[in-house]
Amino acid sequence: MKRTPLYDRHVAMGAKTVEFGGWDMPVQYTGIIEEHQATRNAAGLFDISHMGQINVYGPDALRFLQHIATQDVATIAEGLANYALLCYPDGGIVDDIFIYHLPHCYLVVVNASNVDKDFGWMQEHSQGFNVQLENISAATTMLALQGPKAEAILDRVTDVDVTKLWFHGVVEGVLCGDVPAIIARTGYTGEDGFELFFENAYAERVWNSLLQEGQADGLKPIGLGARDSLRFEPKLALYGHEISDQINPYEAGLGWVVKLDKGEFIGREALQRIKAEGPRRKLVGLEMIGRGIARQGYPVATPEGETVGEVTSGMPAPTLGKNLALALVRADLAKLGTELDVVVRNKPVRAVVVKTPFYQSRYKK
């Protein structure tokens, strides 16, 4: 398994590690619920160096990204970033990505398990475009500093006035006195916060400095367990769960990131048809009424026993104190208040369709 430059530091701090997307990653330090609440109430620091980073340079960089992404990349001005999808010609999802518009290039961040696939996909579809693609994943450390106190902590260790950095803003600056970095007001927790990119050589110094600087504010190191529960509550999609090559953006509730009127892009024809016809499945929120926890892959059925969908993510939600789930179900059963059963180890457990997101994001805008 691959390891980030901070792996030894995580082990020294007592982290429990697990395999994730081919990486040996910390799943928790002191406990998932404690880490979840620390991020919601103070701040959390995440090592997300397993994510992939790809630079797109050249005269045709914008035209190329318009061709492969569902988002209207022309609306991402220099100094801003935005969420997008890569889709197959049939409308299925290659991956969800974030595009950062820097002065000298576009930085595209992809999911850890998809780095090689996505880079290959981008290379394959770059024919005819005057672009250069550079996979900098192996050389790049990526940290996320998230939570209501993240701004105050980061402001003390950078030359950038992050109090004036817009939501989805991105800037080049310096961390810890002399570490060149990319600083973005983006994240995956539903809280205000930042993502930081810099060379691997500085990984331990920046990690240690941030934890020390934020100690009085309640900053904690956070593992993948709490990262999952934090993204689940505000209904942030996870590849392999809410999105995949078998799920299209309209089924996943991500139609807002598909800009059909921007011109041609890969998957546009299929997505136009799906939107016009209406998706056959929809992603819904479920609250468990009966005793049981819904997990990914559990069947969803009508009270009469007809299988009508499947759980994509499910867990006890720490902030809300409820057993909740996201599930892809037949579109006609997606109405709020519809009662369905989640089949937990061959036993139907009653649930009800509820409003999502379960938790309202608190981004600074």
LOTOR-795430 format. One record per residue (C-alpha): x, y, z; residue number from 0. Coordinates in Angstrom, 3 decimals, decimal comma. Layout:
% LOTOR-795430
<c1=X | c2=Y | c3=Z | pos=NUM> $
...
This chain:
% LOTOR-795430
<c1=0,000 | c2=0,000 | c3=0,000 | pos=0> $
<c1=1,034 | c2=3,591 | c3=-0,603 | pos=1> $
<c1=1,768 | c2=5,906 | c3=2,307 | pos=2> $
<c1=1,681 | c2=9,698 | c3=2,560 | pos=3> $
<c1=4,766 | c2=11,646 | c3=3,715 | pos=4> $
<c1=3,046 | c2=11,940 | c3=7,115 | pos=5> $
<c1=2,468 | c2=8,222 | c3=7,680 | pos=6> $
<c1=5,168 | c2=7,829 | c3=10,347 | pos=7> $
<c1=3,869 | c2=10,922 | c3=12,127 | pos=8> $
<c1=0,349 | c2=9,466 | c3=12,226 | pos=9> $
<c1=1,622 | c2=6,208 | c3=13,712 | pos=10> $
<c1=3,668 | c2=8,104 | c3=16,305 | pos=11> $
<c1=0,515 | c2=9,996 | c3=17,286 | pos=12> $
<c1=-1,301 | c2=6,732 | c3=17,933 | pos=13> $
<c1=-3,487 | c2=6,681 | c3=14,832 | pos=14> $
<c1=-5,207 | c2=3,478 | c3=13,789 | pos=15> $
<c1=-4,657 | c2=2,965 | c3=10,055 | pos=16> $
<c1=-6,690 | c2=1,173 | c3=7,381 | pos=17> $
<c1=-6,494 | c2=0,538 | c3=3,642 | pos=18> $
<c1=-8,317 | c2=3,171 | c3=1,582 | pos=19> $
<c1=-8,052 | c2=3,440 | c3=-2,188 | pos=20> $
<c1=-4,716 | c2=1,613 | c3=-2,138 | pos=21> $
<c1=-3,349 | c2=3,805 | c3=0,663 | pos=22> $
<c1=-2,494 | c2=3,017 | c3=4,300 | pos=23> $
<c1=-4,354 | c2=5,915 | c3=5,946 | pos=24> $
<c1=-5,260 | c2=6,977 | c3=9,506 | pos=25> $
<c1=-8,905 | c2=6,148 | c3=10,192 | pos=26> $
<c1=-8,955 | c2=7,618 | c3=13,703 | pos=27> $
<c1=-6,727 | c2=9,004 | c3=16,445 | pos=28> $
<c1=-8,821 | c2=9,368 | c3=19,615 | pos=29> $
<c1=-12,200 | c2=8,253 | c3=18,238 | pos=30> $
<c1=-14,466 | c2=9,032 | c3=15,303 | pos=31> $
<c1=-17,197 | c2=10,819 | c3=17,275 | pos=32> $
<c1=-14,717 | c2=12,944 | c3=19,248 | pos=33> $
<c1=-12,910 | c2=13,925 | c3=16,031 | pos=34> $
<c1=-16,213 | c2=14,652 | c3=14,261 | pos=35> $
<c1=-17,377 | c2=16,959 | c3=17,052 | pos=36> $
<c1=-13,980 | c2=18,688 | c3=17,249 | pos=37> $
<c1=-14,287 | c2=19,646 | c3=13,582 | pos=38> $
<c1=-17,896 | c2=20,841 | c3=13,956 | pos=39> $
<c1=-17,170 | c2=22,863 | c3=17,104 | pos=40> $
<c1=-13,520 | c2=23,957 | c3=16,809 | pos=41> $
<c1=-11,197 | c2=22,710 | c3=14,069 | pos=42> $
<c1=-9,773 | c2=19,556 | c3=12,550 | pos=43> $
<c1=-6,595 | c2=18,869 | c3=10,563 | pos=44> $
<c1=-6,725 | c2=16,159 | c3=7,892 | pos=45> $
<c1=-3,915 | c2=14,573 | c3=5,897 | pos=46> $
<c1=-5,479 | c2=14,174 | c3=2,448 | pos=47> $
<c1=-2,243 | c2=13,688 | c3=0,516 | pos=48> $
<c1=-3,702 | c2=10,500 | c3=-0,972 | pos=49> $
<c1=-5,824 | c2=12,705 | c3=-3,240 | pos=50> $
<c1=-4,537 | c2=13,237 | c3=-6,780 | pos=51> $
<c1=-3,318 | c2=16,552 | c3=-8,193 | pos=52> $
<c1=-2,975 | c2=17,182 | c3=-11,934 | pos=53> $
<c1=-1,760 | c2=20,418 | c3=-13,513 | pos=54> $
<c1=-3,240 | c2=21,459 | c3=-16,871 | pos=55> $
<c1=-1,098 | c2=23,957 | c3=-18,822 | pos=56> $
<c1=-1,106 | c2=25,406 | c3=-22,313 | pos=57> $
<c1=-3,036 | c2=27,659 | c3=-24,695 | pos=58> $
<c1=-5,945 | c2=25,206 | c3=-24,911 | pos=59> $
<c1=-6,196 | c2=24,446 | c3=-21,171 | pos=60> $
<c1=-9,617 | c2=26,083 | c3=-20,820 | pos=61> $
<c1=-10,977 | c2=24,585 | c3=-24,056 | pos=62> $
<c1=-9,725 | c2=21,138 | c3=-23,016 | pos=63> $
<c1=-11,326 | c2=21,314 | c3=-19,557 | pos=64> $
<c1=-14,588 | c2=22,511 | c3=-21,128 | pos=65> $
<c1=-14,453 | c2=19,388 | c3=-23,306 | pos=66> $
<c1=-14,018 | c2=16,882 | c3=-20,478 | pos=67> $
<c1=-15,860 | c2=18,508 | c3=-17,538 | pos=68> $
<c1=-19,580 | c2=19,081 | c3=-16,943 | pos=69> $
<c1=-18,977 | c2=22,420 | c3=-15,224 | pos=70> $
<c1=-18,695 | c2=25,654 | c3=-17,232 | pos=71> $
<c1=-14,992 | c2=26,120 | c3=-16,565 | pos=72> $
<c1=-15,066 | c2=29,537 | c3=-18,256 | pos=73> $
<c1=-16,930 | c2=30,836 | c3=-15,182 | pos=74> $
<c1=-14,037 | c2=29,844 | c3=-12,890 | pos=75> $
<c1=-12,071 | c2=33,079 | c3=-12,890 | pos=76> $
<c1=-8,406 | c2=33,168 | c3=-11,933 | pos=77> $
<c1=-8,223 | c2=32,954 | c3=-8,156 | pos=78> $
<c1=-11,335 | c2=30,789 | c3=-7,864 | pos=79> $
<c1=-12,157 | c2=27,080 | c3=-7,799 | pos=80> $
<c1=-15,269 | c2=24,988 | c3=-8,381 | pos=81> $
<c1=-16,667 | c2=21,486 | c3=-8,269 | pos=82> $
<c1=-17,133 | c2=19,495 | c3=-11,494 | pos=83> $
<c1=-17,677 | c2=15,999 | c3=-12,854 | pos=84> $
<c1=-15,991 | c2=13,935 | c3=-15,529 | pos=85> $
<c1=-18,579 | c2=11,810 | c3=-17,346 | pos=86> $
<c1=-18,512 | c2=8,911 | c3=-19,779 | pos=87> $
<c1=-20,381 | c2=9,255 | c3=-23,095 | pos=88> $
<c1=-23,335 | c2=7,355 | c3=-21,557 | pos=89> $
<c1=-23,612 | c2=9,851 | c3=-18,677 | pos=90> $
<c1=-22,035 | c2=7,642 | c3=-16,015 | pos=91> $
<c1=-19,483 | c2=9,380 | c3=-13,795 | pos=92> $
<c1=-15,728 | c2=8,904 | c3=-14,277 | pos=93> $
<c1=-15,017 | c2=10,930 | c3=-11,118 | pos=94> $
<c1=-15,911 | c2=14,088 | c3=-9,260 | pos=95> $
<c1=-13,163 | c2=16,696 | c3=-9,271 | pos=96> $
<c1=-12,270 | c2=20,181 | c3=-8,088 | pos=97> $
<c1=-10,771 | c2=22,667 | c3=-10,555 | pos=98> $
<c1=-8,549 | c2=25,463 | c3=-9,170 | pos=99> $
<c1=-7,712 | c2=28,345 | c3=-11,534 | pos=100> $
<c1=-4,160 | c2=29,472 | c3=-10,771 | pos=101> $
<c1=-2,204 | c2=32,246 | c3=-12,564 | pos=102> $
<c1=-0,062 | c2=29,784 | c3=-14,529 | pos=103> $
<c1=-2,330 | c2=26,739 | c3=-14,902 | pos=104> $
<c1=-5,440 | c2=24,910 | c3=-13,770 | pos=105> $
<c1=-4,986 | c2=22,473 | c3=-10,871 | pos=106> $
<c1=-7,391 | c2=19,522 | c3=-10,978 | pos=107> $
<c1=-7,840 | c2=17,488 | c3=-7,780 | pos=108> $
<c1=-9,169 | c2=13,944 | c3=-8,174 | pos=109> $
<c1=-10,046 | c2=11,056 | c3=-5,858 | pos=110> $
<c1=-7,250 | c2=8,884 | c3=-4,475 | pos=111> $
<c1=-8,458 | c2=5,596 | c3=-5,951 | pos=112> $
<c1=-8,945 | c2=7,206 | c3=-9,378 | pos=113> $
<c1=-5,659 | c2=9,041 | c3=-9,943 | pos=114> $
<c1=-4,265 | c2=6,703 | c3=-12,605 | pos=115> $
<c1=-7,664 | c2=6,216 | c3=-14,264 | pos=116> $
<c1=-8,421 | c2=9,941 | c3=-14,345 | pos=117> $
<c1=-4,965 | c2=10,907 | c3=-15,593 | pos=118> $
<c1=-5,260 | c2=8,288 | c3=-18,335 | pos=119> $
<c1=-8,746 | c2=9,565 | c3=-19,229 | pos=120> $
<c1=-7,455 | c2=13,121 | c3=-19,451 | pos=121> $
<c1=-4,481 | c2=12,084 | c3=-21,577 | pos=122> $
<c1=-6,701 | c2=10,057 | c3=-23,912 | pos=123> $
<c1=-9,027 | c2=12,996 | c3=-24,508 | pos=124> $
<c1=-6,281 | c2=15,618 | c3=-24,828 | pos=125> $
<c1=-5,635 | c2=14,692 | c3=-28,457 | pos=126> $
<c1=-6,136 | c2=17,732 | c3=-30,660 | pos=127> $
<c1=-5,651 | c2=20,193 | c3=-27,801 | pos=128> $
<c1=-2,492 | c2=22,217 | c3=-27,202 | pos=129> $
<c1=-2,208 | c2=21,255 | c3=-23,525 | pos=130> $
<c1=0,328 | c2=19,701 | c3=-21,195 | pos=131> $
<c1=-0,811 | c2=17,464 | c3=-18,349 | pos=132> $
<c1=1,385 | c2=16,933 | c3=-15,307 | pos=133> $
<c1=0,517 | c2=14,443 | c3=-12,576 | pos=134> $
<c1=2,109 | c2=16,004 | c3=-9,463 | pos=135> $
<c1=0,334 | c2=13,708 | c3=-6,967 | pos=136> $
<c1=3,447 | c2=11,862 | c3=-5,759 | pos=137> $
<c1=5,282 | c2=15,127 | c3=-5,034 | pos=138> $
<c1=2,428 | c2=16,989 | c3=-3,336 | pos=139> $
<c1=1,255 | c2=17,078 | c3=0,273 | pos=140> $
<c1=-2,377 | c2=18,150 | c3=0,719 | pos=141> $
<c1=-3,870 | c2=19,067 | c3=4,081 | pos=142> $
<c1=-7,387 | c2=20,165 | c3=5,014 | pos=143> $
<c1=-7,911 | c2=22,560 | c3=7,939 | pos=144> $
<c1=-11,641 | c2=22,635 | c3=8,641 | pos=145> $
<c1=-14,011 | c2=24,027 | c3=11,255 | pos=146> $
<c1=-15,243 | c2=27,321 | c3=12,744 | pos=147> $
<c1=-11,793 | c2=28,157 | c3=14,175 | pos=148> $
<c1=-9,845 | c2=27,181 | c3=11,036 | pos=149> $
<c1=-9,632 | c2=30,751 | c3=9,736 | pos=150> $
<c1=-8,150 | c2=32,141 | c3=12,947 | pos=151> $
<c1=-5,565 | c2=29,346 | c3=13,165 | pos=152> $
<c1=-4,440 | c2=29,596 | c3=9,549 | pos=153> $
<c1=-4,300 | c2=33,394 | c3=9,672 | pos=154> $
<c1=-1,542 | c2=33,152 | c3=12,280 | pos=155> $
<c1=0,771 | c2=30,960 | c3=10,158 | pos=156> $
<c1=0,496 | c2=32,468 | c3=6,663 | pos=157> $
<c1=1,342 | c2=35,703 | c3=4,876 | pos=158> $
<c1=-2,080 | c2=35,595 | c3=3,169 | pos=159> $
<c1=-4,973 | c2=37,528 | c3=4,739 | pos=160> $
<c1=-7,279 | c2=34,521 | c3=4,719 | pos=161> $
<c1=-10,055 | c2=36,543 | c3=6,349 | pos=162> $
<c1=-10,501 | c2=38,153 | c3=2,923 | pos=163> $
<c1=-10,271 | c2=34,941 | c3=0,894 | pos=164> $
<c1=-13,653 | c2=34,211 | c3=-0,698 | pos=165> $
<c1=-15,475 | c2=30,887 | c3=-0,510 | pos=166> $
<c1=-13,877 | c2=28,772 | c3=-3,268 | pos=167> $
<c1=-11,076 | c2=31,335 | c3=-3,500 | pos=168> $
<c1=-7,526 | c2=30,108 | c3=-4,165 | pos=169> $
<c1=-4,235 | c2=31,981 | c3=-3,785 | pos=170> $
<c1=-0,508 | c2=31,291 | c3=-3,721 | pos=171> $
<c1=1,195 | c2=32,219 | c3=-0,472 | pos=172> $
<c1=3,624 | c2=31,170 | c3=2,246 | pos=173> $
<c1=3,051 | c2=28,964 | c3=5,306 | pos=174> $
<c1=5,141 | c2=28,815 | c3=8,481 | pos=175> $
<c1=7,504 | c2=31,562 | c3=7,381 | pos=176> $
<c1=9,004 | c2=30,073 | c3=4,208 | pos=177> $
<c1=6,869 | c2=27,228 | c3=2,808 | pos=178> $
<c1=5,496 | c2=28,040 | c3=-0,678 | pos=179> $
<c1=1,894 | c2=26,861 | c3=-0,774 | pos=180> $
<c1=-1,422 | c2=27,002 | c3=-2,544 | pos=181> $
<c1=-4,199 | c2=27,992 | c3=-0,127 | pos=182> $
<c1=-7,854 | c2=27,432 | c3=-1,051 | pos=183> $
<c1=-11,070 | c2=28,085 | c3=0,842 | pos=184> $
<c1=-12,500 | c2=24,682 | c3=-0,044 | pos=185> $
<c1=-13,214 | c2=21,478 | c3=1,849 | pos=186> $
<c1=-15,309 | c2=18,375 | c3=2,335 | pos=187> $
<c1=-16,838 | c2=18,664 | c3=5,809 | pos=188> $
<c1=-19,727 | c2=21,141 | c3=5,527 | pos=189> $
<c1=-17,705 | c2=23,586 | c3=7,633 | pos=190> $
<c1=-15,729 | c2=26,671 | c3=6,688 | pos=191> $
<c1=-12,120 | c2=25,783 | c3=6,092 | pos=192> $
<c1=-9,116 | c2=25,488 | c3=3,824 | pos=193> $
<c1=-7,126 | c2=23,068 | c3=1,736 | pos=194> $
<c1=-3,354 | c2=23,512 | c3=1,559 | pos=195> $
<c1=-0,962 | c2=22,240 | c3=-1,128 | pos=196> $
<c1=2,845 | c2=22,219 | c3=-0,885 | pos=197> $
<c1=5,909 | c2=20,064 | c3=-1,566 | pos=198> $
<c1=6,394 | c2=16,842 | c3=0,409 | pos=199> $
<c1=9,640 | c2=18,061 | c3=1,984 | pos=200> $
<c1=7,648 | c2=20,442 | c3=4,201 | pos=201> $
<c1=4,951 | c2=17,952 | c3=5,264 | pos=202> $
<c1=5,962 | c2=17,237 | c3=8,867 | pos=203> $
<c1=6,912 | c2=20,835 | c3=9,625 | pos=204> $
<c1=3,602 | c2=22,273 | c3=8,429 | pos=205> $
<c1=1,576 | c2=19,496 | c3=10,098 | pos=206> $
<c1=3,337 | c2=19,956 | c3=13,433 | pos=207> $
<c1=3,205 | c2=23,764 | c3=13,255 | pos=208> $
<c1=-0,525 | c2=23,835 | c3=12,561 | pos=209> $
<c1=-1,298 | c2=21,410 | c3=15,411 | pos=210> $
<c1=0,836 | c2=23,402 | c3=17,813 | pos=211> $
<c1=-0,621 | c2=26,733 | c3=16,691 | pos=212> $
<c1=-4,177 | c2=25,448 | c3=17,015 | pos=213> $
<c1=-3,816 | c2=23,553 | c3=20,273 | pos=214> $
<c1=-5,387 | c2=26,301 | c3=22,370 | pos=215> $
<c1=-8,286 | c2=26,528 | c3=19,887 | pos=216> $
<c1=-9,095 | c2=22,822 | c3=20,220 | pos=217> $
<c1=-7,556 | c2=21,753 | c3=16,888 | pos=218> $
<c1=-7,359 | c2=17,953 | c3=16,563 | pos=219> $
<c1=-5,897 | c2=15,595 | c3=13,952 | pos=220> $
<c1=-8,763 | c2=13,858 | c3=12,144 | pos=221> $
<c1=-8,891 | c2=10,451 | c3=10,442 | pos=222> $
<c1=-10,912 | c2=9,069 | c3=7,556 | pos=223> $
<c1=-13,682 | c2=7,822 | c3=9,852 | pos=224> $
<c1=-14,753 | c2=11,310 | c3=10,894 | pos=225> $
<c1=-14,042 | c2=12,638 | c3=7,392 | pos=226> $
<c1=-16,732 | c2=10,247 | c3=6,161 | pos=227> $
<c1=-19,325 | c2=11,182 | c3=8,807 | pos=228> $
<c1=-18,573 | c2=14,889 | c3=8,342 | pos=229> $
<c1=-19,170 | c2=14,722 | c3=4,560 | pos=230> $
<c1=-22,194 | c2=12,423 | c3=4,968 | pos=231> $
<c1=-24,267 | c2=14,817 | c3=7,109 | pos=232> $
<c1=-24,235 | c2=17,671 | c3=4,531 | pos=233> $
<c1=-24,776 | c2=15,120 | c3=1,693 | pos=234> $
<c1=-21,407 | c2=15,516 | c3=-0,007 | pos=235> $
<c1=-20,986 | c2=12,730 | c3=-2,554 | pos=236> $
<c1=-18,302 | c2=10,059 | c3=-2,199 | pos=237> $
<c1=-17,027 | c2=8,215 | c3=-5,261 | pos=238> $
<c1=-17,958 | c2=4,534 | c3=-5,119 | pos=239> $
<c1=-20,990 | c2=5,397 | c3=-2,978 | pos=240> $
<c1=-23,230 | c2=8,207 | c3=-4,294 | pos=241> $
<c1=-21,432 | c2=8,414 | c3=-7,643 | pos=242> $
<c1=-19,892 | c2=5,825 | c3=-9,989 | pos=243> $
<c1=-19,805 | c2=4,785 | c3=-13,622 | pos=244> $
<c1=-23,258 | c2=3,257 | c3=-13,038 | pos=245> $
<c1=-24,771 | c2=6,451 | c3=-11,575 | pos=246> $
<c1=-25,421 | c2=9,634 | c3=-13,549 | pos=247> $
<c1=-25,380 | c2=13,194 | c3=-12,138 | pos=248> $
<c1=-29,171 | c2=13,596 | c3=-12,190 | pos=249> $
<c1=-29,668 | c2=10,416 | c3=-10,171 | pos=250> $
<c1=-27,048 | c2=11,621 | c3=-7,689 | pos=251> $
<c1=-28,696 | c2=15,037 | c3=-7,259 | pos=252> $
<c1=-25,761 | c2=16,727 | c3=-8,985 | pos=253> $
<c1=-27,624 | c2=18,172 | c3=-11,953 | pos=254> $
<c1=-26,597 | c2=21,644 | c3=-10,744 | pos=255> $
<c1=-23,010 | c2=20,945 | c3=-11,841 | pos=256> $
<c1=-24,010 | c2=19,891 | c3=-15,382 | pos=257> $
<c1=-24,017 | c2=22,958 | c3=-17,639 | pos=258> $
<c1=-25,749 | c2=21,687 | c3=-20,780 | pos=259> $
<c1=-25,882 | c2=25,138 | c3=-22,364 | pos=260> $
<c1=-22,118 | c2=25,745 | c3=-22,346 | pos=261> $
<c1=-21,507 | c2=23,779 | c3=-25,564 | pos=262> $
<c1=-20,247 | c2=20,291 | c3=-26,364 | pos=263> $
<c1=-18,561 | c2=18,124 | c3=-23,734 | pos=264> $
<c1=-18,162 | c2=14,393 | c3=-23,193 | pos=265> $
<c1=-21,494 | c2=12,909 | c3=-22,053 | pos=266> $
<c1=-23,581 | c2=15,971 | c3=-22,970 | pos=267> $
<c1=-25,887 | c2=14,172 | c3=-25,410 | pos=268> $
<c1=-26,719 | c2=11,395 | c3=-22,940 | pos=269> $
<c1=-27,165 | c2=13,849 | c3=-20,084 | pos=270> $
<c1=-29,524 | c2=16,008 | c3=-22,146 | pos=271> $
<c1=-31,665 | c2=12,930 | c3=-22,775 | pos=272> $
<c1=-31,625 | c2=11,844 | c3=-19,121 | pos=273> $
<c1=-32,645 | c2=15,321 | c3=-17,972 | pos=274> $
<c1=-35,461 | c2=15,502 | c3=-20,538 | pos=275> $
<c1=-36,825 | c2=12,053 | c3=-19,649 | pos=276> $
<c1=-36,202 | c2=12,414 | c3=-15,927 | pos=277> $
<c1=-33,898 | c2=10,075 | c3=-13,959 | pos=278> $
<c1=-35,273 | c2=6,627 | c3=-13,161 | pos=279> $
<c1=-33,616 | c2=6,664 | c3=-9,737 | pos=280> $
<c1=-33,077 | c2=9,426 | c3=-7,199 | pos=281> $
<c1=-30,757 | c2=9,846 | c3=-4,243 | pos=282> $
<c1=-32,822 | c2=10,303 | c3=-1,089 | pos=283> $
<c1=-32,228 | c2=10,685 | c3=2,617 | pos=284> $
<c1=-33,600 | c2=8,010 | c3=4,941 | pos=285> $
<c1=-34,135 | c2=8,181 | c3=8,681 | pos=286> $
<c1=-34,315 | c2=4,819 | c3=10,371 | pos=287> $
<c1=-37,524 | c2=4,407 | c3=12,371 | pos=288> $
<c1=-36,896 | c2=0,815 | c3=13,388 | pos=289> $
<c1=-33,831 | c2=-0,429 | c3=15,260 | pos=290> $
<c1=-30,954 | c2=-0,905 | c3=12,877 | pos=291> $
<c1=-28,129 | c2=0,862 | c3=11,076 | pos=292> $
<c1=-28,200 | c2=1,129 | c3=7,293 | pos=293> $
<c1=-24,893 | c2=0,412 | c3=5,543 | pos=294> $
<c1=-23,715 | c2=0,727 | c3=1,956 | pos=295> $
<c1=-25,098 | c2=-1,998 | c3=-0,268 | pos=296> $
<c1=-28,106 | c2=-2,870 | c3=1,891 | pos=297> $
<c1=-31,241 | c2=-3,321 | c3=-0,254 | pos=298> $
<c1=-34,134 | c2=-0,863 | c3=0,052 | pos=299> $
<c1=-37,622 | c2=-2,308 | c3=-0,369 | pos=300> $
<c1=-41,259 | c2=-1,270 | c3=-0,201 | pos=301> $
<c1=-43,208 | c2=-2,377 | c3=2,890 | pos=302> $
<c1=-44,658 | c2=-5,068 | c3=0,606 | pos=303> $
<c1=-41,185 | c2=-6,488 | c3=-0,008 | pos=304> $
<c1=-40,369 | c2=-5,245 | c3=-3,523 | pos=305> $
<c1=-36,710 | c2=-4,227 | c3=-3,854 | pos=306> $
<c1=-36,613 | c2=-0,654 | c3=-5,171 | pos=307> $
<c1=-33,107 | c2=0,585 | c3=-4,448 | pos=308> $
<c1=-29,914 | c2=0,374 | c3=-2,439 | pos=309> $
<c1=-28,183 | c2=2,256 | c3=0,365 | pos=310> $
<c1=-25,160 | c2=4,248 | c3=-0,834 | pos=311> $
<c1=-24,006 | c2=5,463 | c3=2,605 | pos=312> $
<c1=-25,423 | c2=4,958 | c3=6,085 | pos=313> $
<c1=-24,367 | c2=5,499 | c3=9,685 | pos=314> $
<c1=-25,354 | c2=7,047 | c3=13,008 | pos=315> $
<c1=-24,955 | c2=10,798 | c3=12,387 | pos=316> $
<c1=-22,956 | c2=12,230 | c3=15,337 | pos=317> $
<c1=-24,215 | c2=15,818 | c3=15,048 | pos=318> $
<c1=-27,870 | c2=14,817 | c3=14,770 | pos=319> $
<c1=-28,051 | c2=11,753 | c3=17,010 | pos=320> $
<c1=-30,024 | c2=9,763 | c3=14,434 | pos=321> $
<c1=-29,429 | c2=6,678 | c3=12,295 | pos=322> $
<c1=-29,503 | c2=8,055 | c3=8,749 | pos=323> $
<c1=-28,756 | c2=6,893 | c3=5,225 | pos=324> $
<c1=-28,475 | c2=8,018 | c3=1,637 | pos=325> $
<c1=-30,032 | c2=5,640 | c3=-0,861 | pos=326> $
<c1=-30,676 | c2=5,436 | c3=-4,589 | pos=327> $
<c1=-34,327 | c2=4,462 | c3=-4,997 | pos=328> $
<c1=-36,899 | c2=4,315 | c3=-7,765 | pos=329> $
<c1=-37,800 | c2=7,898 | c3=-8,660 | pos=330> $
<c1=-41,515 | c2=7,546 | c3=-7,905 | pos=331> $
<c1=-40,675 | c2=6,645 | c3=-4,277 | pos=332> $
<c1=-38,456 | c2=9,671 | c3=-3,588 | pos=333> $
<c1=-41,207 | c2=11,842 | c3=-2,104 | pos=334> $
<c1=-40,677 | c2=13,105 | c3=1,458 | pos=335> $
<c1=-42,543 | c2=10,997 | c3=3,995 | pos=336> $
<c1=-42,516 | c2=7,793 | c3=1,919 | pos=337> $
<c1=-42,003 | c2=4,758 | c3=4,150 | pos=338> $
<c1=-39,523 | c2=2,149 | c3=2,948 | pos=339> $
<c1=-37,654 | c2=-0,755 | c3=4,463 | pos=340> $
<c1=-33,888 | c2=-1,126 | c3=4,653 | pos=341> $
<c1=-33,031 | c2=-4,830 | c3=4,630 | pos=342> $
<c1=-30,500 | c2=-5,224 | c3=7,448 | pos=343> $
<c1=-29,035 | c2=-8,750 | c3=7,477 | pos=344> $
<c1=-32,153 | c2=-10,177 | c3=5,782 | pos=345> $
<c1=-34,483 | c2=-8,344 | c3=8,172 | pos=346> $
<c1=-36,614 | c2=-5,389 | c3=6,938 | pos=347> $
<c1=-36,195 | c2=-2,302 | c3=9,139 | pos=348> $
<c1=-38,616 | c2=0,577 | c3=8,607 | pos=349> $
<c1=-37,281 | c2=3,957 | c3=7,411 | pos=350> $
<c1=-38,819 | c2=7,155 | c3=6,063 | pos=351> $
<c1=-37,664 | c2=9,495 | c3=3,298 | pos=352> $
<c1=-36,518 | c2=12,775 | c3=4,864 | pos=353> $
<c1=-35,177 | c2=16,103 | c3=3,650 | pos=354> $
<c1=-31,510 | c2=16,427 | c3=2,727 | pos=355> $
<c1=-28,926 | c2=17,623 | c3=3,453 | pos=356> $
<c1=-29,219 | c2=16,319 | c3=6,986 | pos=357> $
<c1=-26,876 | c2=19,092 | c3=8,161 | pos=358> $
<c1=-26,785 | c2=22,632 | c3=6,770 | pos=359> $
<c1=-23,266 | c2=23,557 | c3=5,656 | pos=360> $
<c1=-21,660 | c2=26,572 | c3=7,324 | pos=361> $
<c1=-19,411 | c2=27,899 | c3=4,584 | pos=362> $
<c1=-18,189 | c2=31,495 | c3=4,813 | pos=363> $
<c1=-19,600 | c2=33,359 | c3=1,801 | pos=364> $
